[in-house]
């Protein structure tokens, strides 16, 4: 019995040790990617929008940054999920706001719940997409006034900025690979033999 307990304690110590190791390169590239992605969006916002209306700085972009810069191998962080999840959820959110403009609680609840189902059906599950849908229904009057333009900007343009930065930063060193698709990685590294590698 003691032998089993000691073995479990040793195993737990080893797992705890492995889980708490600090990989400075990983943290550095996570920081650089998130800083550049959000920084570029913030810079564009400060140059083209007023200081009082952060139209381009959507809260769900922060959550997306955690996934695409911090957990780059997660299925939820892949391009299909990142781009598709945000765009589809933005469409659902704007549609719910237009269909039920007077009842924010109802349009918000429907926007988030329908967004989750749409992402499940289309295999584009990206948790920050739920926030994108919610912002479409509960955002400021200026965001609500954008209507379906909200889908194009700030959502699509912002997500594409995050994605491009993720591809560059997450492939800057050989120990990181984004997207997780091996064919895309070979194409990015220039090892493909023909264009069908994508």
C-alpha positions as CSV (number, residue, x, y, z in Angstrom):
1,X,0.0,0.0,0.0
2,X,2.8,2.4,0.9
3,X,4.6,1.6,-2.3
4,X,1.5,2.6,-4.3
5,X,1.1,5.8,-2.4
6,X,4.8,6.7,-2.9
7,X,4.5,6.0,-6.6
8,X,1.4,8.2,-6.9
9,X,3.1,11.0,-4.9
10,X,6.2,10.7,-7.2
11,X,4.0,10.8,-10.3
12,X,2.0,13.8,-9.0
13,X,5.3,15.7,-8.2
14,X,6.6,14.9,-11.7
15,X,3.4,16.1,-13.4
16,X,3.4,19.2,-11.2
17,X,7.0,19.9,-12.1
18,X,6.5,19.4,-15.9
19,X,3.4,21.6,-15.8
20,X,5.2,24.4,-14.1
21,X,8.3,24.5,-16.2
22,X,8.9,28.0,-17.7
23,X,9.7,28.1,-21.5
24,X,11.0,31.6,-22.0
25,X,11.0,31.3,-25.8
26,X,7.3,30.3,-25.8
27,X,6.4,33.1,-23.5
28,X,8.4,35.6,-25.5
29,X,6.7,34.7,-28.8
30,X,3.3,34.7,-27.1
31,X,4.0,38.2,-25.8
32,X,5.3,39.5,-29.2
33,X,2.3,38.0,-31.1
34,X,-0.3,39.3,-28.8
35,X,1.4,42.7,-28.5
36,X,1.6,43.2,-32.2
37,X,-1.9,41.8,-33.0
38,X,-3.7,44.0,-30.5
39,X,-1.2,46.9,-30.9
40,X,-1.9,47.1,-34.7
41,X,-5.6,47.0,-34.1
42,X,-5.3,49.7,-31.4
43,X,-3.1,51.9,-33.6
44,X,-5.6,51.7,-36.5
45,X,-8.4,52.5,-34.0
46,X,-6.5,55.6,-32.6
47,X,-5.7,56.9,-36.1
48,X,-9.1,56.4,-37.8
49,X,-11.7,56.4,-34.9
50,X,-12.3,58.9,-32.1
51,X,-10.7,58.3,-28.7
52,X,-14.1,57.9,-27.2
53,X,-15.4,55.2,-29.4
54,X,-13.3,52.1,-29.5
55,X,-15.1,50.7,-32.6
56,X,-12.1,48.6,-33.7
57,X,-11.1,47.4,-30.2
58,X,-13.5,44.6,-29.7
59,X,-13.2,42.7,-26.4
60,X,-13.4,39.3,-28.0
61,X,-10.1,40.0,-29.8
62,X,-8.4,39.8,-26.5
63,X,-9.8,36.4,-25.9
64,X,-8.9,35.3,-29.4
65,X,-5.3,36.5,-28.7
66,X,-5.1,34.1,-25.8
67,X,-5.9,31.2,-28.1
68,X,-4.0,32.1,-31.3
69,X,-0.8,33.3,-29.5
70,X,-0.9,31.3,-26.3
71,X,-2.4,27.9,-27.2
72,X,-1.6,27.7,-30.9
73,X,-2.1,24.0,-31.3
74,X,-5.7,24.1,-29.9
75,X,-8.4,23.2,-32.5
76,X,-10.2,26.3,-31.3
77,X,-7.3,28.5,-32.3
78,X,-7.0,27.3,-36.0
79,X,-7.8,29.7,-38.8
80,X,-11.1,28.1,-39.8
81,X,-12.3,28.6,-36.2
82,X,-10.8,32.0,-35.7
83,X,-12.1,33.6,-38.9
84,X,-15.3,31.6,-39.3
85,X,-16.3,31.7,-35.7
86,X,-16.0,35.5,-35.5
87,X,-17.6,36.2,-38.8
88,X,-20.6,33.9,-38.3
89,X,-21.2,35.1,-34.8
90,X,-21.1,38.7,-36.0
91,X,-23.7,37.9,-38.6
92,X,-25.9,36.2,-36.0
93,X,-25.5,39.0,-33.5
94,X,-26.4,41.7,-35.9
95,X,-29.3,39.7,-37.2
96,X,-30.7,39.2,-33.7
97,X,-30.3,42.9,-32.9
98,X,-32.2,43.8,-36.1
99,X,-35.0,41.3,-35.5
100,X,-35.4,42.1,-31.8
101,X,-34.2,45.6,-31.3
102,X,-36.2,46.6,-28.2
103,X,-35.5,43.6,-25.9
104,X,-31.7,43.5,-25.4
105,X,-31.9,40.6,-22.9
106,X,-33.7,38.4,-25.5
107,X,-31.6,39.5,-28.5
108,X,-28.4,38.9,-26.5
109,X,-29.5,35.5,-25.3
110,X,-30.5,34.4,-28.7
111,X,-27.4,35.8,-30.4
112,X,-25.0,33.9,-28.1
113,X,-27.0,30.6,-28.0
114,X,-27.6,30.6,-31.8
115,X,-24.0,31.5,-32.4
116,X,-22.8,28.5,-30.5
117,X,-25.0,26.2,-32.5
118,X,-24.0,27.8,-35.8
119,X,-20.3,27.3,-34.9
120,X,-21.0,23.7,-33.9
121,X,-22.8,23.0,-37.1
122,X,-20.1,24.6,-39.3
123,X,-17.2,23.2,-37.2
124,X,-15.9,26.7,-36.5
125,X,-16.1,26.7,-32.7
126,X,-14.2,29.6,-31.3
127,X,-15.2,30.7,-27.8
128,X,-14.5,34.5,-28.3
129,X,-17.1,34.4,-31.1
130,X,-19.8,34.3,-28.5
131,X,-18.6,37.6,-27.2
132,X,-18.5,39.0,-30.8
133,X,-22.2,38.1,-31.1
134,X,-23.0,39.6,-27.6
135,X,-21.2,42.9,-28.5
136,X,-23.3,43.1,-31.7
137,X,-26.5,43.2,-29.5
138,X,-25.3,45.1,-26.4
139,X,-22.6,47.4,-27.9
140,X,-22.8,51.2,-28.0
141,X,-25.2,53.0,-30.3
142,X,-22.4,53.6,-32.7
143,X,-21.6,49.9,-32.9
144,X,-25.3,49.1,-33.3
145,X,-25.6,51.7,-36.1
146,X,-23.0,49.9,-38.1
147,X,-25.5,47.1,-38.9
148,X,-24.0,44.4,-41.1
149,X,-20.9,46.6,-41.7
150,X,-19.9,45.4,-38.2
151,X,-19.2,42.0,-39.8
152,X,-16.7,43.5,-42.2
153,X,-15.2,46.1,-39.9
154,X,-14.2,45.8,-37.2
155,X,-14.7,42.0,-37.1
156,X,-13.4,40.6,-40.3
157,X,-10.6,43.2,-40.7
158,X,-9.5,42.9,-37.1
159,X,-9.5,39.1,-37.2
160,X,-7.4,39.1,-40.4
161,X,-4.9,41.3,-38.7
162,X,-4.7,38.9,-35.7
163,X,-4.4,36.0,-38.1
164,X,-1.6,37.5,-40.2
165,X,0.4,38.4,-37.1
166,X,-0.2,34.9,-35.7
167,X,1.1,33.2,-38.9
168,X,4.3,35.4,-38.9
169,X,5.0,35.2,-35.1
170,X,4.0,31.6,-34.5
171,X,6.2,30.4,-37.4
172,X,9.2,32.6,-36.6
173,X,11.0,29.8,-34.8
174,X,11.1,26.1,-35.6
175,X,9.6,25.1,-32.2
176,X,6.2,26.7,-33.0
177,X,3.8,25.9,-35.8
178,X,0.6,27.7,-36.8
179,X,-1.7,26.6,-38.2
180,X,-1.4,23.1,-36.9
181,X,-2.1,21.7,-40.4
182,X,1.2,20.0,-41.6
183,X,0.6,20.9,-45.3
184,X,0.2,24.6,-44.5
185,X,3.4,24.4,-42.3
186,X,5.4,22.9,-45.2
187,X,4.1,25.5,-47.5
188,X,5.0,28.3,-45.1
189,X,8.5,26.9,-44.6
190,X,9.0,26.6,-48.4
191,X,9.4,22.9,-48.5
192,X,6.4,22.2,-50.7
193,X,6.9,20.7,-54.2
194,X,3.8,22.2,-55.8
195,X,0.9,24.4,-55.0
196,X,-1.2,21.5,-54.0
197,X,0.5,21.4,-50.7
198,X,-2.1,23.7,-49.3
